[in-house]
Amino acid sequence: MIKIILASQSKARLKLLRNFGLKVTPKPQRVEESQSLKNGPAKLVVNNAVLKAKSAARKLKTGLVIGADTIVLAGSRLIGKPKDLADAGKTIRLLSRKPHWVYSGIAVIGLDSGKTHTAWDKTKVYMSSLDEAQIKKYCRKFSPLDKAGSFDIQGPGGLLVARIEGCFYNVVGLPLVKLLKILKKSGIDLFSL
């Protein structure tokens, strides 16, 4: 069995991979992520995913490293993780006004093969129309601080989402269909586990 490392601190990504039968070891990386949209959002998330994967790969001799990055884009504005609850409320207020895009990039480095594969996906998210009281209650009751866009679609943040166009798992932070194709190229077939 190939050793798989997830170069991410995301509990949602780890849980998702483990739910699909993969034995994954989390190794979060501290890297200087770019926030520049100069080359477009797809390039941004892929480059950040590669940075994380390469950082983890430098410390290993064998196995497979998965790096991932997710951003939320409201118009031309990049929305990251909130600084505090007030910032989270402001973000949710903004996102509930009109649809926004969630971009996720992945990078998989095969240490044994020396190959790096990358992919990205985007999903359009339509939030429910929320009033001020609902936004404040959500921010107080649930923990939005460690999530891009201040919500987690697979958890309580799912209550805020009216509908999506595209991959659900991309909003979670891992474009799963694209990752499955890369894993298969790397010798891991989830249907054979």
Residue pairs with C-beta under 8 A, 6 or more apart in sequence:
1 23
2 63
2 64
2 112
2 186
2 187
2 188
3 25
3 60
3 62
3 63
3 64
4 17
4 22
4 23
4 24
4 25
4 63
4 64
4 65
4 66
4 188
5 24
5 25
5 26
5 27
5 56
5 60
5 63
5 64
5 65
5 66
6 13
6 14
6 17
6 24
6 25
6 26
6 27
6 66
6 68
7 27
7 28
7 29
7 52
7 53
7 55
7 56
7 57
7 65
7 66
7 67
7 68
8 14
8 26
8 28
8 29
8 52
8 66
8 67
8 68
8 173
9 26
9 28
10 68
10 173
12 152
12 154
12 155
12 172
12 173
13 68
13 172
13 173
13 174
14 24
14 26
16 169
16 172
16 174
16 176
17 24
17 66
17 174
18 24
20 176
20 190
20 193
21 190
21 193
22 188
22 190
22 193
24 66
27 56
27 59
29 51
29 52
29 55
29 56
29 67
30 55
31 48
31 51
31 52
31 55
32 51
33 48
33 51
33 69
34 44
34 47
34 48
35 44
35 78
35 80
36 44
37 44
37 73
37 76
37 78
41 71
41 73
41 78
41 101
41 103
41 122
42 103
42 105
42 120
42 122
44 69
44 71
44 103
44 105
45 69
45 70
45 71
45 103
45 104
45 105
45 120
46 69
46 105
46 106
46 107
46 118
46 119
46 120
47 105
48 67
48 69
48 105
49 67
49 68
49 69
49 105
49 106
49 107
49 118
50 67
50 107
50 116
50 118
51 67
52 67
52 68
52 69
52 107
53 65
53 66
53 67
53 107
53 108
53 109
53 116
54 67
54 107
54 109
55 67
56 65
56 67
57 65
57 109
57 111
60 111
61 111
62 111
62 112
63 111
63 112
64 108
64 109
64 110
64 111
64 183
64 186
64 188
65 108
65 109
65 111
66 106
66 107
66 108
66 179
67 106
67 107
67 108
67 109
68 104
68 105
68 106
68 107
68 173
68 174
69 104
69 105
70 102
70 103
70 104
70 105
70 148
70 173
71 78
71 79
71 80
71 102
71 103
71 148
72 78
72 79
72 80
72 95
72 100
72 101
72 102
72 103
72 148
72 149
73 79
73 100
73 101
73 102
73 103
74 94
74 95
74 98
74 100
75 98
75 100
77 94
79 91
79 94
79 95
79 100
79 148
79 149
79 150
80 148
81 145
81 146
81 147
81 148
81 150
82 88
82 90
82 91
82 144
82 145
82 150
84 145
85 139
85 140
85 144
85 145
87 150
88 139
88 144
88 145
88 150
89 135
89 136
89 139
89 150
91 144
91 149
91 150
92 127
92 130
92 135
92 138
92 139
92 144
92 150
92 151
92 160
93 130
93 132
93 135
95 125
95 127
95 149
95 150
95 151
96 127
96 128
96 129
96 130
96 135
96 160
99 124
99 125
99 126
99 127
100 124
100 125
100 127
100 149
101 122
101 123
101 124
101 125
102 122
102 123
102 125
102 148
102 149
102 170
102 171
103 120
103 121
103 122
103 170
104 120
104 121
104 122
104 170
104 171
104 173
104 174
104 175
105 118
105 119
105 120
106 118
106 119
106 120
106 174
106 175
106 178
106 179
106 182
107 116
107 117
107 118
108 116
108 117
108 118
108 179
108 182
108 183
108 186
109 115
109 116
110 116
110 117
110 186
113 186
115 185
115 186
117 182
117 185
117 186
119 175
119 178
119 179
119 181
119 182
120 175
120 178
121 166
121 167
121 170
121 175
121 178
122 166
122 170
123 164
123 165
123 166
123 167
123 168
123 170
123 171
124 164
124 165
124 166
125 153
125 161
125 164
125 171
126 161
126 162
126 163
126 164
126 165
127 160
127 161
127 162
128 159
128 160
128 161
128 162
130 138
130 160
138 144
138 156
138 157
138 159
138 160
139 150
141 156
142 155
142 156
142 157
144 150
144 151
144 152
144 157
147 157
148 173
150 157
151 157
151 158
151 160
151 161
152 158
152 172
153 161
153 164
153 168
153 171
153 172
154 172
164 171
167 175
167 176
167 177
169 175
169 176
169 177
170 176
180 190
183 189
183 190
